[in-house]
Amino acid sequence: MPRYDALPVNLPSRGLQQEAAAQYIGISVGKFDEAKEERAHRTVWKRRADLIKAIQGIHGEISSEIDQIIGSVDASLRVAVLSAWSTPLELASNR
């Protein structure tokens, strides 16, 4: 493993080998790996949260539109329609 003792101040921080990048920011290679992995996990979980929020928002919009369409229909039928829409896999398995 090469030793990067004298990294120039004007060295661009992109495209460095892992050892040089770790030394550039003043941490060990192990800590550098942990930081990369933690950042990747955080990114995945943030994207998942954004996706779940978007789906919940769409579900709410569709539910209110269904309520407007069948507003005068019997309440038990409305519940049946909304629950069938919410669980398409159960509906498909009953066919």
N, CA, C and O of each residue as an XYZ file, in Angstrom:
380
protein
N       0.848     -1.172      0.000
C       0.000      0.000      0.000
C       0.895      1.237      0.000
O       1.735      1.396      0.885
N       0.715      2.116     -0.996
C       1.576      3.292     -1.062
C       1.267      4.272      0.064
O       0.143      4.321      0.565
N       2.236      5.021      0.443
C       2.090      6.018      1.515
C       2.014      7.397      0.871
O       2.856      7.750      0.045
N       1.015      8.166      1.247
C       0.808      9.494      0.670
C       1.130     10.536      1.734
O       0.232     11.138      2.323
N       2.418     10.739      1.967
C       2.831     11.649      3.039
C       2.723     13.114      2.649
O       2.422     13.955      3.496
N       2.957     13.427      1.418
C       3.007     14.826      1.017
C       1.983     15.096     -0.073
O       2.342     15.286     -1.235
N       0.706     15.113      0.300
C      -0.332     15.423     -0.675
C      -0.361     16.929     -0.903
O      -0.431     17.693      0.060
N      -0.308     17.368     -2.145
C      -0.321     18.800     -2.414
C      -1.644     19.443     -1.992
O      -2.695     18.803     -2.051
N      -1.592     20.680     -1.576
C      -2.781     21.408     -1.129
C      -3.768     21.584     -2.282
O      -4.979     21.546     -2.065
N      -3.275     21.771     -3.480
C      -4.154     22.002     -4.634
C      -4.626     20.714     -5.297
O      -5.170     20.756     -6.400
N      -4.430     19.575     -4.646
C      -4.834     18.280     -5.180
C      -6.359     18.207     -5.237
O      -7.019     18.446     -4.225
N      -6.933     17.881     -6.396
C      -8.393     17.746     -6.461
C      -8.840     16.546     -5.623
O      -8.196     15.498     -5.641
N      -9.931     16.702     -4.900
C     -10.367     15.641     -3.990
C     -11.132     14.531     -4.694
O     -11.491     13.543     -4.053
N     -11.389     14.657     -5.970
C     -12.119     13.615     -6.698
C     -11.139     12.730     -7.462
O     -10.125     13.200     -7.978
N     -11.462     11.446     -7.523
C     -10.658     10.522     -8.304
C      -9.432      9.990     -7.582
O      -8.590      9.342     -8.205
N      -9.309     10.242     -6.303
C      -8.168      9.712     -5.556
C      -8.388      8.236     -5.262
O      -9.524      7.771     -5.170
N      -7.297      7.513     -5.116
C      -7.405      6.139     -4.651
C      -7.871      6.173     -3.203
O      -7.727      7.185     -2.517
N      -8.426      5.069     -2.749
C      -9.035      5.025     -1.425
C      -8.060      5.444     -0.316
O      -8.420      6.226      0.564
N      -6.852      4.936     -0.361
C      -5.869      5.269      0.673
C      -5.552      6.757      0.660
O      -5.462      7.388      1.713
N      -5.383      7.315     -0.531
C      -5.077      8.740     -0.650
C      -6.263      9.592     -0.209
O      -6.080     10.633      0.422
N      -7.471      9.155     -0.537
C      -8.661      9.908     -0.135
C      -8.802      9.917      1.379
O      -9.132     10.948      1.966
N      -8.552      8.768      2.022
C      -8.640      8.699      3.478
C      -7.607      9.619      4.115
O      -7.907     10.338      5.069
N      -6.411      9.590      3.590
C      -5.367     10.449      4.136
C      -5.672     11.913      3.846
O      -5.364     12.778      4.667
N      -6.263     12.204      2.712
C      -6.594     13.580      2.318
C      -7.520     14.223      3.349
O      -7.385     15.405      3.668
N      -8.483     13.415      3.876
C      -9.404     13.983      4.863
C      -8.978     13.664      6.297
O      -9.658     14.056      7.245
N      -7.857     12.956      6.462
C      -7.272     12.763      7.777
C      -7.866     11.645      8.610
O      -7.907     11.748      9.836
N      -8.329     10.573      7.969
C      -8.860      9.427      8.709
C      -8.229      8.143      8.187
O      -7.549      8.146      7.161
N      -8.463      7.045      8.906
C      -7.922      5.760      8.455
C      -8.769      5.211      7.311
O      -9.885      5.669      7.067
N      -8.219      4.232      6.626
C      -8.935      3.607      5.511
C     -10.192      2.908      6.023
O     -11.232      2.940      5.365
N     -10.099      2.277      7.193
C     -11.263      1.608      7.783
C     -12.396      2.591      8.071
O     -13.555      2.320      7.760
N     -12.055      3.731      8.664
C     -13.071      4.757      8.938
C     -13.634      5.320      7.632
O     -14.815      5.658      7.555
N     -12.792      5.417      6.614
C     -13.236      5.905      5.311
C     -14.282      4.947      4.733
O     -15.308      5.383      4.210
N     -14.015      3.633      4.831
C     -14.977      2.629      4.361
C     -16.285      2.722      5.131
O     -17.363      2.665      4.540
N     -16.193      2.865      6.457
C     -17.400      2.984      7.279
C     -18.215      4.219      6.880
O     -19.442      4.157      6.802
N     -17.542      5.317      6.635
C     -18.237      6.551      6.247
C     -18.932      6.390      4.899
O     -20.053      6.862      4.713
N     -18.264      5.722      3.960
C     -18.881      5.482      2.653
C     -20.118      4.606      2.786
O     -21.151      4.888      2.180
N     -20.013      3.546      3.577
C     -21.133      2.635      3.759
C     -22.295      3.324      4.469
O     -23.452      3.149      4.089
N     -21.985      4.103      5.494
C     -23.035      4.823      6.223
C     -23.758      5.807      5.306
O     -24.980      5.939      5.372
N     -23.013      6.488      4.461
C     -23.630      7.442      3.526
C     -24.534      6.713      2.529
O     -25.617      7.197      2.200
N     -24.090      5.561      2.054
C     -24.905      4.788      1.113
C     -26.194      4.315      1.775
O     -27.262      4.380      1.166
N     -26.105      3.841      3.015
C     -27.304      3.406      3.742
C     -28.268      4.571      3.962
O     -29.475      4.435      3.767
N     -27.724      5.706      4.366
C     -28.566      6.885      4.594
C     -29.305      7.292      3.319
O     -30.482      7.650      3.360
N     -28.608      7.234      2.202
C     -29.228      7.585      0.918
C     -30.371      6.635      0.584
O     -31.440      7.073      0.160
N     -30.153      5.346      0.771
C     -31.196      4.354      0.481
C     -32.413      4.589      1.359
O     -33.541      4.591      0.865
N     -32.199      4.788      2.661
C     -33.337      4.964      3.571
C     -34.072      6.270      3.309
O     -35.289      6.338      3.483
N     -33.349      7.313      2.893
C     -34.020      8.570      2.563
C     -34.890      8.389      1.319
O     -36.015      8.885      1.271
N     -34.378      7.690      0.325
C     -35.179      7.433     -0.883
C     -36.403      6.585     -0.561
O     -37.486      6.833     -1.091
N     -36.239      5.589      0.304
C     -37.388      4.773      0.710
C     -38.446      5.622      1.400
O     -39.637      5.493      1.116
N     -38.006      6.492      2.308
C     -38.947      7.353      3.029
C     -39.682      8.277      2.059
O     -40.892      8.468      2.175
N     -38.956      8.846      1.110
C     -39.587      9.719      0.113
C     -40.620      8.956     -0.709
O     -41.697      9.477     -0.997
N     -40.295      7.732     -1.083
C     -41.213      6.908     -1.862
C     -42.466      6.573     -1.055
O     -43.579      6.649     -1.576
N     -42.290      6.206      0.202
C     -43.442      5.878      1.054
C     -44.335      7.089      1.235
O     -45.558      6.969      1.169
N     -43.742      8.262      1.463
C     -44.543      9.487      1.612
C     -45.326      9.780      0.340
O     -46.492     10.169      0.407
N     -44.702      9.599     -0.813
C     -45.383      9.854     -2.089
C     -46.548      8.884     -2.275
O     -47.632      9.291     -2.694
N     -46.334      7.619     -1.970
C     -47.397      6.621     -2.116
C     -48.547      6.922     -1.159
O     -49.713      6.818     -1.542
N     -48.229      7.293      0.083
C     -49.282      7.622      1.046
C     -50.083      8.844      0.582
O     -51.302      8.890      0.742
N     -49.393      9.823      0.011
C     -50.084     10.998     -0.502
C     -51.025     10.653     -1.645
O     -52.157     11.136     -1.688
N     -50.566      9.827     -2.561
C     -51.401      9.406     -3.687
C     -52.587      8.589     -3.188
O     -53.704      8.748     -3.682
N     -52.349      7.713     -2.211
C     -53.435      6.903     -1.647
C     -54.507      7.806     -1.048
O     -55.701      7.572     -1.239
N     -54.081      8.839     -0.323
C     -55.033      9.778      0.267
C     -55.830     10.524     -0.792
O     -57.041     10.699     -0.657
N     -55.153     10.960     -1.842
C     -55.837     11.670     -2.930
C     -56.871     10.776     -3.608
O     -58.003     11.199     -3.845
N     -56.489      9.566     -3.913
C     -57.397      8.639     -4.586
C     -58.574      8.290     -3.679
O     -59.713      8.212     -4.139
N     -58.299      8.081     -2.391
C     -59.384      7.774     -1.455
C     -60.392      8.903     -1.398
O     -61.598      8.652     -1.386
N     -59.926     10.143     -1.364
C     -60.869     11.265     -1.311
C     -61.626     11.415     -2.636
O     -62.796     11.796     -2.640
N     -60.969     11.120     -3.749
C     -61.675     11.164     -5.034
C     -62.749     10.084     -5.104
O     -63.842     10.325     -5.618
N     -62.443      8.902     -4.592
C     -63.443      7.827     -4.557
C     -64.608      8.240     -3.677
O     -65.766      8.008     -4.022
N     -64.299      8.858     -2.526
C     -65.364      9.338     -1.640
C     -66.262     10.342     -2.350
O     -67.480     10.314     -2.171
N     -65.688     11.216     -3.144
C     -66.489     12.203     -3.876
C     -67.356     11.524     -4.931
O     -68.509     11.907     -5.130
N     -66.808     10.524     -5.604
C     -67.553      9.842     -6.661
C     -68.723      9.048     -6.090
O     -69.828      9.092     -6.629
N     -68.484      8.332     -5.012
C     -69.539      7.475     -4.456
C     -70.107      8.075     -3.171
O     -70.550      7.346     -2.283
N     -70.092      9.373     -3.078
C     -70.504     10.063     -1.864
C     -71.887      9.706     -1.374
O     -72.098      9.658     -0.163
N     -72.837      9.453     -2.247
C     -74.199      9.180     -1.811
C     -74.464      7.682     -1.653
O     -75.582      7.284     -1.323
N     -73.455      6.858     -1.882
C     -73.626      5.410     -1.803
C     -73.596      4.984     -0.336
O     -73.006      5.661      0.506
N     -74.221      3.881     -0.051
C     -74.268      3.312      1.294
C     -72.859      3.214      1.890
O     -71.913      2.874      1.181
N     -72.716      3.506      3.173
C     -71.408      3.527      3.831
C     -70.717      2.172      3.798
O     -69.496      2.113      3.653
N     -71.467      1.082      3.930
C     -70.833     -0.243      3.915
C     -70.234     -0.553      2.551
O     -69.188     -1.197      2.463
N     -70.894     -0.096      1.481
C     -70.344     -0.294      0.140
C     -69.084      0.534     -0.047
O     -68.123      0.073     -0.662
N     -69.082      1.755      0.480
C     -67.906      2.623      0.383
C     -66.709      1.956      1.073
O     -65.604      1.957      0.529
N     -66.921      1.394      2.253
C     -65.841      0.715      2.969
C     -65.347     -0.479      2.163
O     -64.141     -0.717      2.093
N     -66.259     -1.233      1.554
C     -65.871     -2.391      0.761
C     -65.032     -1.973     -0.442
O     -64.029     -2.614     -0.757
N     -65.440     -0.902     -1.112
C     -64.696     -0.423     -2.290
C     -63.319      0.059     -1.874
O     -62.330     -0.278     -2.526
N     -63.229      0.839     -0.803
C     -61.932      1.361     -0.367
C     -61.014      0.240      0.119
O     -59.817      0.263     -0.167
N     -61.547     -0.731      0.843
C     -60.683     -1.820      1.314
C     -60.231     -2.701      0.160
O     -59.114     -3.218      0.186
N     -61.065     -2.884     -0.842
C     -60.655     -3.666     -2.014
C     -59.567     -2.935     -2.779
O     -58.642     -3.560     -3.298
N     -59.672     -1.606     -2.852
C     -58.646     -0.843     -3.549
C     -57.340     -0.871     -2.761
O     -56.260     -0.900     -3.352
N     -57.430     -0.863     -1.437
C     -56.231     -0.839     -0.597
C     -55.490     -2.163     -0.602
O     -54.283     -2.192     -0.365
N     -56.191     -3.263     -0.867
C     -55.549     -4.575     -0.836
C     -55.762     -5.310     -2.154
O     -56.503     -6.291     -2.209
N     -55.112     -4.837     -3.214
C     -55.303     -5.482     -4.520
C     -54.830     -6.921     -4.566
O     -55.353     -7.708     -5.355
N     -53.847     -7.295     -3.737
C     -53.367     -8.670     -3.764
C     -54.420     -9.623     -3.211
O     -54.612    -10.713     -3.750
N     -55.108     -9.222     -2.136
C     -56.176    -10.060     -1.596
C     -57.306    -10.180     -2.594
O     -57.880    -11.257     -2.758
N     -57.633     -9.090     -3.262
C     -58.700     -9.098     -4.255
C     -58.339    -10.030     -5.406
O     -59.186    -10.782     -5.888
N     -57.082     -9.982     -5.846
C     -56.665    -10.821     -6.962
C     -56.634    -12.287     -6.556
O     -56.897    -13.154     -7.390
N     -56.323    -12.588     -5.308
C     -56.249    -13.984     -4.893
C     -57.643    -14.596     -4.726
O     -57.781    -15.819     -4.731
N     -58.664    -13.771     -4.581
C     -60.024    -14.281     -4.432
C     -60.670    -14.615     -5.775
O     -61.760    -15.185     -5.812
N     -60.025    -14.276     -6.844
C     -60.603    -14.537     -8.180
C     -60.412    -15.944     -8.596
O     -60.835    -16.328     -9.686
